[in-house]
Amino acid sequence: MKAKDLDKLFDEGKDITKHLDLSKARRPEQDQKRVNVDFPVWMIHSLDKEARRIGVPRQSIIKLWVAERLEEAAIQ
């Protein structure tokens, strides 16, 4: 399929996924890298309390808060 035909299908709101090779798809800047961070016990308890309150795992609340802070810093 030519690119212009694929563009036309996309612009019309049609599903183009059957025309794509998703086995090689990547999300730029979304690769994962494990890091270890030591927190004081009181901080772990606070993180767990907040994570339970909003219904997410501890790791998710940490990621969310770090992402929010980084976005704020990028704006300034």
Phi, psi and omega per residue, in radians:
M1 nan 2.412 3.129
K2 -1.369 2.665 -3.103
A3 -1.021 -0.686 -3.109
K4 -1.152 -0.581 3.105
D5 -1.227 -0.694 3.096
L6 -1.139 -0.740 3.092
D7 -1.041 -0.714 -3.129
K8 -1.120 -0.795 3.096
L9 -1.036 -0.778 3.132
F10 -1.073 -0.823 -3.133
D11 -1.079 -0.498 3.115
E12 -1.439 -0.038 3.111
G13 1.427 0.285 -3.128
K14 -1.496 2.747 3.130
D15 -1.297 2.067 -3.117
I16 -1.853 0.046 -3.033
T17 -1.085 -0.517 3.139
K18 -1.180 -0.261 3.135
H19 -1.678 0.020 -3.070
L20 -1.937 2.591 3.033
D21 -1.684 1.614 -3.056
L22 -1.341 -0.155 3.136
S23 -1.162 -0.351 -3.139
K24 -1.914 0.144 -3.110
A25 -1.248 2.485 3.105
R26 -2.370 2.659 3.036
R27 -1.857 1.872 -3.095
P28 -0.954 2.445 3.113
E29 1.091 0.296 -3.140
Q30 -1.963 0.124 3.080
D31 -1.086 2.524 -3.122
Q32 -1.644 2.521 3.030
K33 -2.457 2.215 -3.106
R34 -1.382 2.356 3.038
V35 -2.268 2.615 3.086
N36 -1.883 2.291 3.129
V37 -2.278 2.285 3.085
D38 -1.651 2.229 3.097
F39 -2.044 2.586 3.012
P40 -1.149 2.691 -3.082
V41 -0.995 -0.726 -3.122
W42 -1.051 -0.601 -3.137
M43 -1.238 -0.683 3.085
I44 -1.056 -0.775 3.121
H45 -1.065 -0.750 3.121
S46 -1.146 -0.728 3.097
L47 -1.084 -0.779 -3.140
D48 -1.109 -0.706 3.126
K49 -1.077 -0.821 3.137
E50 -1.178 -0.687 3.113
A51 -1.079 -0.759 3.098
R52 -1.104 -0.703 -3.107
R53 -1.028 -0.715 -3.120
I54 -1.722 -0.007 3.015
G55 1.359 0.668 3.107
V56 -2.293 2.816 3.059
P57 -1.207 2.781 3.130
R58 -0.934 -0.778 -3.104
Q59 -1.027 -0.659 -3.127
S60 -1.157 -0.721 -3.139
I61 -1.162 -0.654 3.100
I62 -1.112 -0.836 3.129
K63 -1.043 -0.765 -3.124
L64 -1.063 -0.855 -3.100
W65 -1.175 -0.683 3.107
V66 -1.140 -0.761 3.127
A67 -1.069 -0.752 3.122
E68 -1.062 -0.756 -3.122
R69 -1.155 -0.702 3.119
L70 -1.147 -0.679 3.096
E71 -1.124 -0.724 3.098
E72 -1.070 -0.758 -3.132
A73 -1.131 -0.594 -3.128
A74 -1.211 -0.502 -3.122
I75 -1.297 -0.594 -3.058
Q76 -1.269 nan nan
